[in-house]
Amino acid sequence: MLSFFRKKADDVSEASSSRTESLNREVAQSPSLSQLGYRDANDLKETIYDFLRTIRDPEKPNTLEDLKVVYEDGIFVQGPTEGNVYVVRIEFNPTVPHCSLATLIGLCIRIKVQRSLNHNLKLDIYIKKGAHSTEDEINKQINDKERIAAAMENPNLRQLVENCIKEED
């Protein structure tokens, strides 16, 4: 009976070892920044900023760049995770501390970056620390996949986002 349990334990150990080897091969095969077409992390940062700067403010005829809501120093590219996925943190600064459209702006930033880059990145989008009266609640909303999906299912909200992120001719 003991030999049965030892054999089962050995089988589980071998299966676990082979899964780990498989994951290590997948990690090793994930593309580097240069394979994705960027010279370095700064090049990726500049590319993301170029996408963000054209987003229109939901209330005003200006872009987020014109209003200094997004800025190049607010984009941080962190090294790859264990899964070799680069983490990009985007910080934005609403024009007023009680801006009622800060959540919509954060959603526009997320959708624009996700649509513009066709490779896997982990996006963390945050309001600049101390720049909004309800920043913690908004940060939670704009980084929650289920809330984002639900928001984009709402036709009125989706249309607002589309109008803000569309490219001008």
C-alpha positions in Angstrom: 0.0 0.0 0.0 2.8 2.4 0.8 4.4 1.8 -2.6 1.1 2.9 -4.2 1.2 6.3 -2.4 4.9 6.8 -3.2 4.1 6.0 -6.9 1.2 8.5 -6.9 3.4 11.2 -5.2 6.1 10.6 -7.8 3.6 10.9 -10.6 2.3 14.2 -9.2 5.8 15.5 -8.8 6.7 14.6 -12.4 3.5 16.3 -13.7 4.2 19.4 -11.7 7.8 19.5 -13.0 6.7 19.1 -16.6 4.1 22.0 -16.2 6.9 24.2 -14.7 9.2 23.4 -17.7 6.3 24.2 -20.1 5.6 27.5 -18.4 9.4 28.4 -18.5 9.5 27.7 -22.2 6.4 30.0 -22.7 8.0 32.8 -20.7 11.3 32.4 -22.7 9.3 32.7 -26.0 7.5 35.9 -25.0 8.7 38.9 -27.1 11.1 41.5 -25.9 10.5 45.2 -26.5 12.8 45.2 -29.5 10.9 42.2 -31.0 7.7 44.2 -30.5 9.2 47.1 -32.5 10.5 49.5 -29.8 14.0 50.6 -29.3 13.6 50.6 -25.5 11.1 51.4 -22.7 11.2 55.1 -23.5 10.2 54.4 -27.1 7.1 52.5 -25.9 6.4 55.4 -23.5 6.5 57.9 -26.4 4.3 55.7 -28.5 1.7 55.5 -25.8 1.8 59.2 -25.3 1.3 59.9 -29.0 -1.9 57.8 -28.7 -3.1 59.6 -25.6 -2.5 63.1 -26.7 -5.2 63.0 -29.3 -8.0 62.0 -26.9 -10.6 64.7 -26.8 -12.0 66.0 -23.5 -15.7 64.9 -23.1 -16.8 68.5 -22.2 -14.5 70.8 -24.0 -13.3 71.0 -27.6 -9.6 70.5 -26.5 -7.5 67.4 -26.3 -6.3 65.9 -23.0 -2.8 67.1 -23.9 -4.0 70.7 -24.4 -5.6 70.6 -21.0 -2.5 69.0 -19.4 -4.6 66.0 -18.3 -2.2 63.6 -19.8 1.6 64.3 -19.9 4.6 62.3 -21.0 6.1 62.2 -17.5 2.9 60.4 -16.3 3.6 57.2 -18.3 5.8 54.6 -16.6 7.0 51.5 -18.3 8.0 48.8 -15.9 10.0 45.7 -16.7 8.3 42.5 -17.6 6.5 40.4 -15.1 7.3 36.7 -14.6 5.0 36.1 -17.6 7.2 38.5 -19.6 4.3 41.0 -19.9 5.3 44.7 -19.6 3.4 46.8 -17.1 2.5 50.3 -18.1 1.3 52.7 -15.5 -0.5 55.8 -16.8 -1.2 58.7 -14.5 -3.6 61.5 -15.4 -4.5 64.7 -13.8 -8.1 65.9 -14.0 -8.6 69.6 -14.6 -10.4 70.1 -11.2 -10.4 68.1 -8.0 -14.1 67.3 -8.3 -14.2 66.5 -12.0 -17.4 64.4 -12.7 -15.9 62.9 -15.9 -12.7 61.6 -14.4 -13.9 58.0 -14.7 -14.9 58.5 -18.3 -11.5 60.0 -19.1 -9.8 57.0 -17.5 -12.0 54.7 -19.5 -11.1 56.6 -22.7 -7.4 56.3 -21.9 -7.7 52.5 -21.3 -9.7 51.8 -24.5 -7.4 54.0 -26.7 -4.3 52.2 -25.5 -5.8 48.8 -25.8 -7.0 49.4 -29.3 -3.8 51.1 -30.5 -1.3 48.5 -29.3 -1.8 45.0 -30.6 0.4 43.3 -28.1 -0.2 42.2 -24.5 0.5 44.9 -21.8 -0.8 45.2 -18.3 -2.3 48.6 -18.0 -2.6 50.4 -14.7 -4.4 53.7 -15.0 -4.5 56.1 -12.0 -5.4 59.6 -11.2 -2.4 61.6 -10.0 -2.2 61.3 -6.2 -4.1 64.1 -4.5 -5.6 65.5 -7.8 -9.2 64.3 -7.2 -11.5 64.2 -4.2 -12.6 60.6 -5.0 -9.4 59.3 -6.6 -9.4 55.9 -4.8 -12.9 55.0 -5.9 -12.2 56.1 -9.5 -8.9 54.3 -9.6 -10.6 51.1 -8.5 -13.3 51.5 -11.2 -11.0 52.2 -14.1 -8.8 49.2 -13.3 -11.6 46.7 -12.8 -12.0 44.5 -15.9 -15.7 43.7 -15.2 -16.6 47.3 -14.7 -14.8 48.3 -17.9 -16.7 45.6 -19.8 -20.0 46.6 -18.3 -19.4 50.3 -19.2 -18.5 49.5 -22.8 -21.7 47.5 -23.1 -23.7 50.6 -22.4 -24.5 52.1 -25.9 -24.5 55.7 -24.6 -21.3 55.4 -22.7 -19.6 53.5 -25.6 -20.6 56.3 -28.0 -19.1 59.0 -25.6 -15.9 57.0 -25.5 -15.8 56.5 -29.3 -16.3 60.3 -29.8 -13.5 61.1 -27.4 -11.0 58.6 -28.9 -11.7 58.9 -32.6 -8.9 60.3 -34.7 -9.5 63.6 -36.4 -9.0 63.8 -40.1 
